[in-house]
């Protein structure tokens, strides 16, 4: 089910005009509901979603998806200018993995791609892909902690 949740988020529609937590959660809920209509979905801010704490810090998932006798936490992180929110997203996913059967850490990357000044101005700017080290870390998070990292690139202007 964790893979289906990740696929739903990867393929779902996220309005580029929406940047607020409530809008992103709503878009994510719709994407998961379309893919898994039988699942029970709770949305933070709308339903009572319980988080967990670690050393005084509270971590609450954006969605909780229940199905097949298991509960999965979904966190949504929006990247706009820099990648610093990824640190908190991964830390939160690790903490949540102790309370849930699995976690999908969804990162919606709306950062503008930087152009190489020597490229043809008519070419699309190159999009950053996960490095081999980043892929290895994502694999370890999945295998050791049940955390599925799903990174999706999206043009911030919807072009």
MIDO-723445 format. One record per residue: residue in one letter; x negated, y, z of N, C-alpha, C in turn. Coordinates in pm, 1 decimal, padded with zeros to 6 digits, always signed. Example, Ala and Ser with C-alpha at 12.3 -4.5 7.8 and 13.67 -1.06 7.14 Angstrom:
// MIDO-723445
R   type     n_east    n_north       n_up    ca_east   ca_north      ca_up     c_east    c_north       c_up
R      A   -01319.0   -00569.0   +00780.0   -01230.0   -00450.0   +00780.0   -01320.0   -00330.0   +00780.0
R      S   -01285.0   -00225.0   +00708.0   -01367.0   -00106.0   +00714.0   -01290.0   +00003.0   +00787.0
//
This chain:
// MIDO-723445
R   type     n_east    n_north       n_up    ca_east   ca_north      ca_up     c_east    c_north       c_up
R      X   -00082.3   -00119.7   +00000.0   +00000.0   +00000.0   +00000.0   -00087.1   +00126.6   +00000.0
R      X   -00201.5   +00118.1   +00065.8   -00292.5   +00232.8   +00070.7   -00334.8   +00275.1   -00069.8
R      X   -00362.7   +00177.2   -00154.8   -00400.9   +00208.1   -00292.8   -00285.8   +00272.9   -00369.4
R      X   -00163.5   +00229.5   -00341.4   -00046.4   +00287.5   -00407.6   -00024.6   +00432.0   -00364.0
R      X   -00048.4   +00460.7   -00237.2   -00035.8   +00598.0   -00187.1   -00140.1   +00686.1   -00255.2
R      X   -00264.4   +00638.1   -00261.2   -00372.1   +00713.8   -00325.7   -00340.2   +00738.6   -00472.6
R      X   -00288.9   +00636.3   -00541.4   -00253.0   +00651.4   -00683.2   -00140.1   +00751.7   -00700.2
R      X   -00042.8   +00748.2   -00610.5   +00069.6   +00842.9   -00617.8   +00019.7   +00986.5   -00606.3
R      X   -00074.3   +01010.6   -00516.5   -00129.1   +01144.7   -00498.9   -00215.7   +01185.7   -00618.3
R      X   -00289.7   +01091.8   -00671.8   -00375.3   +01118.8   -00787.9   -00290.3   +01155.9   -00910.0
R      X   -00175.1   +01089.9   -00926.1   -00091.4   +01109.0   -01043.7   +00023.4   +01207.7   -01023.0
R      X   +00050.1   +01246.0   -00898.7   +00164.6   +01332.0   -00867.7   +00148.8   +01474.4   -00918.6
R      X   +00259.2   +01548.7   -00914.0   +00258.6   +01688.4   -00958.4   +00239.1   +01780.2   -00838.4
R      X   +00135.2   +01861.9   -00845.2   +00107.2   +01962.1   -00742.9   +00107.6   +02097.2   -00813.4
R      X   +00203.4   +02179.7   -00780.1   +00217.4   +02310.0   -00843.9   +00096.5   +02397.0   -00808.4
R      X   +00020.9   +02443.7   -00909.2   -00097.0   +02526.8   -00880.9   -00062.7   +02658.0   -00808.6
R      X   +00062.1   +02699.6   -00816.3   +00106.1   +02820.6   -00746.7   +00119.5   +02796.6   -00596.5
R      X   +00130.3   +02669.5   -00555.8   +00150.0   +02634.9   -00415.6   +00016.9   +02610.2   -00347.2
R      X   -00009.6   +02687.6   -00243.1   -00133.3   +02668.8   -00167.9   -00106.3   +02646.9   -00019.4
R      X   +00014.3   +02677.4   +00025.0   +00047.0   +02661.4   +00166.4   +00066.9   +02516.2   +00204.2
R      X   +00044.1   +02486.7   +00332.2   +00054.6   +02349.5   +00381.3   +00191.2   +02288.6   +00353.9
R      X   +00297.8   +02364.5   +00378.7   +00432.4   +02309.4   +00361.3   +00459.4   +02272.1   +00216.5
R      X   +00415.8   +02356.9   +00123.5   +00435.5   +02327.2   -00019.0   +00355.6   +02204.5   -00061.0
R      X   +00229.4   +02196.8   -00016.4   +00144.8   +02082.3   -00052.8   +00200.4   +01952.8   +00005.9
R      X   +00248.4   +01960.1   +00130.0   +00308.2   +01841.0   +00192.0   +00432.8   +01797.4   +00116.4
R      X   +00513.5   +01895.0   +00076.5   +00635.7   +01864.3   +00001.8   +00603.7   +01798.2   -00132.7
R      X   +00504.6   +01853.2   -00203.6   +00462.5   +01794.2   -00331.4   +00408.3   +01652.6   -00311.0
R      X   +00331.5   +01633.0   -00203.4   +00274.9   +01501.2   -00173.8   +00385.8   +01402.3   -00137.5
R      X   +00481.5   +01446.7   -00058.0   +00592.7   +01359.6   -00020.4   +00668.3   +01313.1   -00145.0
R      X   +00695.3   +01404.9   -00235.6   +00768.3   +01370.9   -00358.2   +00687.6   +01270.3   -00441.2
R      X   +00557.6   +01292.9   -00453.5   +00472.7   +01201.9   -00531.1   +00474.8   +01060.6   -00472.1
R      X   +00462.8   +01050.9   -00340.1   +00462.0   +00919.0   -00275.2   +00600.3   +00854.8   -00283.5
R      X   +00705.1   +00934.3   -00263.4   +00841.5   +00880.8   -00269.1   +00875.4   +00827.7   -00409.3
R      X   +00826.5   +00897.7   -00513.6   +00850.0   +00851.5   -00650.9   +00783.0   +00716.2   -00676.4
R      X   +00665.5   +00696.2   -00617.8   +00588.2   +00572.9   -00639.5   +00633.6   +00459.8   -00546.4
R      X   +00673.6   +00497.6   -00423.2   +00712.8   +00399.4   -00321.4   +00849.5   +00435.7   -00263.1
R      X   +00956.7   +00416.2   -00339.5   +01089.0   +00459.8   -00293.0   +01137.2   +00388.4   -00166.3
R      X   +01085.0   +00268.8   -00138.1   +01129.2   +00193.3   -00021.1   +01057.2   +00235.0   +00107.3
R      X   +00950.4   +00311.5   +00095.9   +00870.2   +00350.4   +00212.2   +00941.8   +00457.7   +00294.4
R      X   +00917.2   +00455.5   +00423.0   +00965.9   +00560.5   +00512.9   +00854.8   +00663.6   +00523.9
R      X   +00887.7   +00790.0   +00498.2   +00786.2   +00894.5   +00497.8   +00823.8   +01002.7   +00598.5
R      X   +00729.3   +01035.8   +00684.2   +00746.1   +01145.9   +00778.8   +00650.3   +01256.8   +00737.2
R      X   +00698.2   +01380.6   +00744.3   +00619.8   +01496.0   +00701.5   +00595.9   +01586.8   +00821.5
R      X   +00469.4   +01620.3   +00848.3   +00436.3   +01712.0   +00957.5   +00502.0   +01847.4   +00931.2
R      X   +00558.9   +01905.8   +01035.7   +00626.7   +02034.3   +01021.6   +00774.6   +02019.3   +00991.6
R      X   +00814.2   +01900.5   +00944.9   +00954.3   +01873.5   +00915.1   +01006.3   +01761.5   +01006.6
R      X   +00924.9   +01659.4   +01022.3   +00958.4   +01546.1   +01108.8   +00861.7   +01545.6   +01226.6
R      X   +00892.7   +01462.1   +01325.1   +00802.8   +01451.5   +01439.1   +00689.1   +01355.3   +01405.5
R      X   +00574.7   +01410.8   +01374.4   +00456.2   +01331.8   +01340.0   +00357.1   +01344.2   +01454.9
R      X   +00321.8   +01229.4   +01511.8   +00228.1   +01229.5   +01623.9   +00085.8   +01213.1   +01574.2
R      X   +00000.2   +01293.6   +01626.9   -00141.0   +01284.2   +01594.0   -00216.1   +01216.7   +01706.5
R      X   -00343.4   +01238.3   +01707.3   -00428.2   +01182.8   +01812.2   -00537.9   +01284.2   +01842.7
R      X   -00599.4   +01270.0   +01957.5   -00702.3   +01364.5   +01996.9   -00837.2   +01298.3   +02014.9
R      X   -00938.8   +01381.9   +02008.4   -01075.2   +01335.9   +02032.7   -01153.5   +01453.5   +02089.2
R      X   -01201.5   +01438.6   +02211.8   -01280.2   +01542.0   +02280.1   -01209.1   +01678.0   +02280.1
R      X   -01079.3   +01675.1   +02300.6   -01002.3   +01798.7   +02309.1   -00951.4   +01852.6   +02176.4
R      X   -00992.6   +01795.4   +02067.4   -00947.1   +01838.2   +01934.1   -00830.4   +01749.6   +01891.9
R      X   -00724.2   +01810.3   +01836.9   -00607.6   +01734.0   +01790.2   -00615.0   +01714.8   +01638.8
R      X   -00584.8   +01594.2   +01595.4   -00580.4   +01561.7   +01453.2   -00442.9   +01503.8   +01423.1
R      X   -00370.6   +01569.5   +01333.4   -00236.0   +01525.9   +01296.4   -00232.2   +01505.8   +01145.4
R      X   -00181.7   +01391.6   +01101.1   -00173.2   +01370.5   +00956.1   -00065.7   +01460.0   +00894.6
R      X   -00080.2   +01487.9   +00765.9   +00020.8   +01566.7   +00695.0   +00143.9   +01481.3   +00665.6
R      X   +00121.3   +01354.0   +00634.3   +00229.2   +01258.8   +00610.9   +00197.2   +01129.7   +00684.1
R      X   +00302.8   +01058.1   +00721.6   +00289.0   +00921.2   +00769.8   +00379.4   +00837.2   +00681.0
R      X   +00321.2   +00735.9   +00618.2   +00395.1   +00648.3   +00527.2   +00401.7   +00510.3   +00590.8
R      X   +00526.2   +00460.7   +00608.8   +00546.5   +00329.3   +00669.7   +00606.8   +00234.1   +00568.3
R      X   +00553.2   +00114.5   +00566.2   +00605.8   +00011.2   +00478.2   +00532.4   -00118.9   +00500.7
R      X   +00602.4   -00229.1   +00486.2   +00539.5   -00359.1   +00504.2   +00488.9   -00381.4   +00644.9
R      X   +00550.5   -00316.7   +00742.5   +00508.3   -00332.5   +00881.1   +00381.9   -00257.1   +00917.8
R      X   +00336.3   -00168.7   +00829.6   +00214.5   -00091.6   +00856.5   +00241.0   +00057.7   +00843.2
R      X   +00156.8   +00136.2   +00912.8   +00165.3   +00282.5   +00908.0   +00035.6   +00338.4   +00851.7
R      X   +00050.2   +00428.3   +00755.3   -00065.8   +00492.1   +00693.5   -00056.8   +00643.0   +00712.9
R      X   -00167.4   +00702.4   +00752.9   -00175.5   +00847.0   +00765.6   -00226.3   +00905.1   +00633.6
R      X   -00173.5   +01020.8   +00597.4   -00219.4   +01092.2   +00478.0   -00259.1   +01232.3   +00520.8
R      X   -00382.1   +01270.2   +00487.8   -00425.1   +01408.1   +00512.7   -00445.6   +01476.1   +00378.1
R      X   -00414.5   +01605.2   +00374.0   -00428.4   +01682.3   +00250.2   -00522.1   +01798.7   +00278.1
R      X   -00626.0   +01809.0   +00197.1   -00722.9   +01917.6   +00211.1   -00732.4   +01990.3   +00077.6
R      X   -00715.2   +02120.9   +00082.0   -00723.0   +02204.1   -00037.8   -00858.3   +02274.3   -00041.3
R      X   -00930.8   +02256.1   -00151.5   -01057.6   +02326.9   -00171.6   -01032.4   +02440.2   -00269.6
R      X   -01072.2   +02561.9   -00230.3   -01054.4   +02676.2   -00318.6   -01186.6   +02746.9   -00346.8
R      X   -01259.8   +02781.2   -00244.5   -01383.4   +02854.6   -00266.1   -01508.1   +02771.3   -00242.3
R      X   -01506.8   +02696.1   -00133.1   -01624.0   +02614.7   -00100.8   -01577.5   +02480.5   -00047.6
R      X   -01671.7   +02394.1   -00020.9   -01639.9   +02257.2   +00018.5   -01640.5   +02235.8   +00169.3
R      X   -01655.1   +02340.0   +00249.3   -01665.5   +02321.9   +00394.4   -01544.4   +02252.5   +00458.1
R      X   -01421.3   +02266.4   +00406.3   -01309.1   +02194.2   +00468.3   -01321.2   +02041.5   +00460.4
R      X   -01407.6   +01990.8   +00373.7   -01423.7   +01846.0   +00361.3   -01476.6   +01785.9   +00491.7
R      X   -01561.6   +01858.0   +00563.0   -01617.8   +01808.4   +00689.0   -01506.6   +01777.1   +00787.8
R      X   -01416.7   +01870.8   +00807.9   -01305.6   +01849.8   +00900.6   -01212.5   +01740.2   +00848.5
R      X   -01191.6   +01735.3   +00718.9   -01102.4   +01633.8   +00661.0   -01155.4   +01492.8   +00688.5
R      X   -01283.5   +01472.7   +00666.9   -01341.0   +01340.1   +00689.2   -01347.1   +01305.5   +00838.0
R      X   -01380.9   +01403.0   +00921.0   -01382.8   +01378.8   +01066.1   -01242.5   +01343.3   +01114.6
R      X   -01143.5   +01418.0   +01069.2   -01005.3   +01390.1   +01108.4   -00958.9   +01253.4   +01061.1
R      X   -00997.0   +01216.4   +00938.9   -00958.6   +01085.3   +00885.1   -01019.4   +00973.1   +00969.5
R      X   -01144.0   +00990.2   +01011.7   -01207.4   +00887.9   +01095.7   -01136.7   +00874.1   +01229.6
R      X   -01099.7   +00986.1   +01290.3   -01028.6   +00981.4   +01418.5   -00891.4   +00916.0   +01399.2
R      X   -00821.2   +00953.5   +01293.8   -00688.9   +00896.7   +01268.0   -00695.5   +00746.6   +01237.2
R      X   -00807.9   +00700.2   +01183.7   -00819.9   +00558.3   +01149.3   -00811.2   +00468.3   +01272.3
R      X   -00836.4   +00523.8   +01389.4   -00823.1   +00446.8   +01512.7   -00678.7   +00427.4   +01555.2
R      X   -00588.1   +00506.2   +01502.3   -00446.8   +00501.1   +01541.5   -00356.6   +00439.6   +01434.4
R      X   -00399.2   +00446.1   +01307.7   -00316.8   +00399.3   +01196.5   -00382.1   +00278.9   +01129.0
R      X   -00300.7   +00207.6   +01051.8   -00351.5   +00090.0   +00979.4   -00443.4   +00129.7   +00864.4
R      X   -00434.5   +00252.6   +00819.5   -00520.0   +00304.9   +00714.3   -00496.0   +00453.5   +00699.2
R      X   -00589.2   +00520.1   +00634.9   -00579.8   +00664.5   +00613.3   -00613.8   +00693.4   +00467.4
R      X   -00534.8   +00781.4   +00406.4   -00567.9   +00833.1   +00274.1   -00604.7   +00979.9   +00293.7
R      X   -00731.3   +01011.8   +00272.3   -00780.0   +01149.9   +00282.3   -00778.4   +01207.3   +00140.9
R      X   -00676.0   +01286.5   +00111.9   -00656.4   +01343.3   -00021.7   -00716.0   +01482.8   -00027.0
R      X   -00806.6   +01504.4   -00121.7   -00871.0   +01634.7   -00139.8   -00827.6   +01688.5   -00275.9
R      X   -00760.1   +01801.7   -00274.0   -00715.7   +01867.6   -00396.8   -00814.8   +01980.9   -00424.2
R      X   -00898.6   +01960.3   -00523.7   -01008.5   +02051.8   -00554.0   -00965.7   +02152.5   -00661.0
R      X   -00939.1   +02275.6   -00617.4   -00899.6   +02382.3   -00709.1   -01010.2   +02485.8   -00726.5
R      X   -01132.4   +02446.2   -00700.0   -01243.8   +02539.4   -00720.4   -01267.7   +02556.3   -00869.7
R      X   -01304.0   +02675.6   -00906.5   -01336.7   +02702.2   -01046.0   -01470.3   +02638.0   -01079.6
R      X   -01476.4   +02573.9   -01192.6   -01602.6   +02515.0   -01237.7   -01696.4   +02627.9   -01280.1
R      X   -01823.8   +02614.0   -01246.7   -01921.6   +02716.1   -01283.9   -01977.2   +02685.9   -01421.6
R      X   -01989.9   +02787.2   -01498.8   -02042.2   +02771.8   -01634.6   -02194.1   +02775.9   -01634.8
R      X   -02251.6   +02696.4   -01722.3   -02394.3   +02702.0   -01748.2   -02414.0   +02817.3   -01846.6
R      X   -02499.6   +02914.9   -01815.8   -02514.9   +03030.8   -01905.4   -02569.1   +02994.7   -02043.5
R      X   -02624.5   +02874.9   -02058.3   -02679.9   +02835.3   -02187.7   -02581.8   +02753.6   -02271.6
R      X   -02465.2   +02721.8   -02215.2   -02363.4   +02647.1   -02289.6   -02291.2   +02738.0   -02387.7
R      X   -02228.5   +02676.1   -02484.7   -02143.9   +02747.4   -02580.2   -02024.9   +02805.5   -02502.7
R      X   -01996.1   +02934.5   -02515.5   -01885.1   +02995.5   -02440.9   -01749.2   +02933.4   -02472.8
R      X   -01738.4   +02864.9   -02585.7   -01611.0   +02802.9   -02622.2   -01591.6   +02665.5   -02558.4
R      X   -01698.6   +02608.1   -02501.0   -01688.6   +02477.4   -02436.1   -01624.9   +02491.6   -02298.0
R      X   -01559.0   +02383.3   -02255.0   -01502.5   +02379.1   -02120.2   -01617.3   +02371.5   -02020.1
R      X   -01605.4   +02436.7   -01902.8   -01711.1   +02423.1   -01801.8   -01714.4   +02281.2   -01747.9
R      X   -01834.5   +02235.9   -01713.8   -01852.5   +02100.3   -01664.2   -01793.6   +02088.4   -01524.5
R      X   -01716.7   +01981.9   -01501.4   -01657.3   +01956.4   -01370.5   -01753.2   +01872.0   -01287.1
R      X   -01765.6   +01907.0   -01159.2   -01850.5   +01830.7   -01067.6   -01787.7   +01693.6   -01042.7
R      X   -01866.8   +01590.2   -01055.5   -01823.0   +01454.0   -01026.5   -01893.7   +01408.4   -00899.2
R      X   -01839.1   +01308.6   -00832.5   -01903.8   +01255.3   -00713.0   -02038.2   +01193.9   -00750.1
R      X   -02138.8   +01224.0   -00670.8   -02271.4   +01165.9   -00693.1   -02269.5   +01020.0   -00647.3
R      X   -02375.1   +00947.6   -00677.3   -02385.1   +00808.2   -00633.6   -02383.0   +00799.3   -00481.2
R      X   -02449.8   +00892.0   -00413.0   -02451.7   +00892.3   -00266.3   -02311.9   +00920.1   -00210.6
R      X   -02239.2   +01012.6   -00273.7   -02102.4   +01043.5   -00229.6   -02010.0   +00924.4   -00252.8
R      X   -02028.1   +00856.7   -00364.3   -01948.1   +00737.2   -00392.8   -01978.5   +00627.3   -00291.0
R      X   -02105.3   +00613.0   -00254.1   -02144.1   +00511.5   -00155.7   -02081.4   +00542.1   -00020.0
R      X   -02080.9   +00669.4   +00018.8   -02018.8   +00708.9   +00145.1   -01868.7   +00680.4   +00142.0
R      X   -01802.3   +00714.4   +00032.6   -01659.1   +00688.1   +00019.0   -01631.3   +00537.7   +00029.1
R      X   -01716.6   +00457.0   -00030.2   -01700.3   +00311.7   -00024.8   -01716.2   +00262.0   +00119.9
R      X   -01814.4   +00315.0   +00191.4   -01835.4   +00275.2   +00331.0   -01718.2   +00317.4   +00419.4
R      X   -01665.6   +00436.6   +00396.3   -01548.9   +00481.9   +00473.0   -01432.6   +00385.1   +00453.7
R      X   -01415.4   +00340.1   +00331.9   -01305.2   +00247.9   +00299.2   -01327.7   +00111.5   +00365.4
R      X   -01447.1   +00056.7   +00347.0   -01475.1   -00078.3   +00395.1   -01485.3   -00087.5   +00547.6
R      X   -01546.7   +00010.6   +00609.1   -01572.3   +00003.3   +00753.7   -01462.5   +00064.6   +00839.6
R      X   -01391.5   +00164.7   +00784.9   -01296.8   +00239.5   +00868.0   -01154.8   +00245.3   +00812.7
R      X   -01131.8   +00191.5   +00694.7   -00997.3   +00195.2   +00637.4   -00955.7   +00332.4   +00587.9
R      X   -01054.1   +00416.4   +00552.5   -01026.9   +00551.4   +00503.5   -01049.3   +00554.2   +00352.7
R      X   -00941.8   +00579.9   +00279.0   -00951.8   +00591.9   +00132.8   -00962.9   +00740.3   +00099.0
R      X   -01073.1   +00778.3   +00037.0   -01094.4   +00916.3   -00004.9   -01050.6   +00930.2   -00149.4
R      X   -00955.7   +01019.4   -00172.6   -00903.8   +01043.8   -00307.6   -00927.8   +01190.8   -00340.3
R      X   -01013.9   +01218.6   -00439.1   -01044.9   +01356.0   -00480.1   -00981.1   +01380.4   -00615.9
R      X   -00904.0   +01486.3   -00623.0   -00837.3   +01521.2   -00749.1   -00872.8   +01664.3   -00786.8
R      X   -00919.8   +01681.1   -00908.4   -00950.2   +01814.3   -00961.3   -00823.0   +01873.1   -01020.4
R      X   -00802.5   +02002.9   -00997.2   -00688.2   +02070.5   -01056.2   -00726.3   +02214.4   -01087.8
R      X   -00698.8   +02254.6   -01209.3   -00724.3   +02392.0   -01249.2   -00640.5   +02483.6   -01159.9
R      X   -00702.8   +02582.5   -01094.9   -00626.9   +02668.3   -01003.6   -00520.5   +02753.2   -01073.0
R      X   -00529.0   +02765.2   -01204.7   -00432.5   +02846.5   -01277.1   -00331.9   +02761.5   -01354.4
R      X   -00351.2   +02630.9   -01352.6   -00258.6   +02541.3   -01420.3   -00269.7   +02541.5   -01571.1
R      X   -00385.2   +02582.7   -01624.1   -00404.1   +02586.0   -01768.8   -00438.8   +02450.9   -01822.4
//
